[in-house]
Amino acid sequence: LLTMMLMVKLNSALERMALGAIVSMPLGLIVTTKNEAKIVSQCTKRAMDRNYVLNVPHKAHQYDNNDNNPFFKDKDEKGFEGATVLVPKRGFYKVPIPTLDYSSLYPSILVQWMLCLSTVVLSSVNLDHPDIKVITAPHNPNIRFARNIKSKRKPPIPEVVEENIQRRKKERKNAAAAAKEHGKGSFMYKRLDALQMAIKTHSNATYGVLGYPKSILYVKEIAETITAFGRKNIQTAIDLCKAMFNVVDENGVVHEHVEIIYGDTDSIMVKFSDELMEKNMVSEKDFPNEIIIEDPVTKEKTVKSPAWSEKSYYERRMVKTCMNLIKPLEEKILEVVGIDMKNEGAKLGMLVSKKKKYGCRVMEDP
C-alpha cells in the first residue's frame, strides 16, 4: 500500500502507464524491466507491423565453448570512439556564459540519416541505382546506409524514434501550458513534465541499445556512426560560432571575440569578449528597468521603477545582450546541420574546475 501511495504521490504510476501505452508493455514489466526491453518491445512491434523479420543473434552464454559462437564478442575487441568532450578552460567567469545545446542530438541523428538495421550495409555490394539513396558514415567509408527513395515510409527504428521525439515536444508544450495556467506545483504540470522526461530518457536510450553488445538490436556500426555524426555536428557548431564572431582585419590578423570554454557531447559554452559585449550592449531604452502593473478592474497600467537593483539590472542587460548575439547563430546552425541547437540560458558567476565539474546560476529570461 505504501509503495502504491508513493507512486501516486510522485506521479510515477501515471507516467509508467503512459510509457507502457507507447512501448506496448504492461505496467508490471514497465516497472521491473530496463530501458533496453522497452525499446526492443517498441521497435519489434513496429517491425512486425511492417512485416519485417528481426534477426536475433544467439547469446554468448548459450554456448559452452564461445569459440563456436559466431556472435560472441571478444573481450579484446576494440570499442568505438564516443562523443566529443572538450578540455575545459578552468577559471571563474564574471560575464554571462550562454550554453548552446542540441535538441535530442543522438535520436535526431538517427532520424535525419535513417540509421536502422534495415538500412545498414556492411558489405561491398554495388548500390548504384537511381532509386537508392546511399549515406556514407563520416568516419568510415566502408559503413554505408541505403534506402529506397520511393518508399513512403521511413525505416522502422527511425520512424519509432521520430514519433517519440514529436510526442515529447507535444508533452513539453502541454506541460508549459499547465505551468502557466495552474503553476509548477500543480498535479497536472508534474504529471506532464514527468511524462516528457520519461519519453526523453526512452528516446535517448535507443543509441545505447544499438551499441550494447548483449542487446538483440546491437549493431556496432550504427552506434559508432551516430557518435561520429555527433562529433561532426559539435565541430560544425564551434566552427560556425568562430566564423560568425571572429574578425580578420586587412592585415590578415584574426581578432577573436568568442571563446569556447567547454563542450560535452551535445553542447558548447560560449564566452564573448568584453569588446563585443560592450559594442552590442542593449540600451536602457530597449531594456528599461521598470515594472508595469495592470489594475485587474480598471485595466489601467502603472509604471513602477526600478524593477531591479543597479547591479542586477546591468547583469540582466548583459544576459539579454548574450541572447541577442546567440540568436542568429542558432538559426545558422539549424540551417547547416538540420538539428535545433538552442540556448539553454546564460550561466552567471561560473566556476569551471574540470570535465563535467562546474558551478553557476542560470538566468533563462532576463
Disulfide bonds with the S-S distance in Angstrom:
none
